[in-house]
């Protein structure tokens, strides 16, 4: 039996936000999906409902950005991400998700503040060059992204911390992050099924939201394709900042509630 109108009144805005993010508009929008959907169902069910939708969005995004990606970034980050997913699966019953949200959120906020400081330095005449690839940070932040994506749908900020300073062309950056999380979402299906978070009822509900998800993803890609680099990167850092604040808020709220 499909959910009632109250569910869809909440689910439709949630899917629209996630779809725009999947189109390339930034992870801050995607992070709102599970909390918003949790107003209608449990957080665990919200995550389970969104995963098939995310994979469907990934297919659309992969087609939209099929000509753009930095394969070196993917090759250097994906191994760590697979380790992160495996650790998340093994520790799913023991690690408090809100503590992870708080830690990732604080790191992300500090990362964006550093970017703002570098902008100020640039205005003083100090040139900040793009960073090159570094195996250890790539593996570390890849693992954080995989782990955060599995346990809390919060893998975007760790990816951004490594990838944004590379200063890739906007389309290459967008194609890279889309491929990265498309791989992660498919891999996550196995442990999600093993943990009993996906069932036929949830899949049927997810299916009813697919058309809206596709439309939102295409709209997000259309907007990103029209952004110049001097608009794209400040926008991405702003989205990362709001994503970090959202994660910090979620973690602090639980700590206060438990006090």
LINWO-V379560 format. One line per field, one symbol per residue. phi: phi as a letter, one per 20 degrees, with the letter a starting at -180 (. if undefined). A space follows every 50 residues. Layout:
phi->???
//
This chain:
phi->.ffefgfffefffffffffffffpeoffffffffgffffdcfgffgffff gffffffgffffffdfecadfffffedfgfffffffffffdgedefffff gffffffffffffffffffffffeneedfffefcffgfffffffffffff eblcefgffffeeffflfggfffffffffgffffffffgfffffemecbf fffffgffeggffffffffffffffdefgfeffgffffffffffffffff fffffffef
//
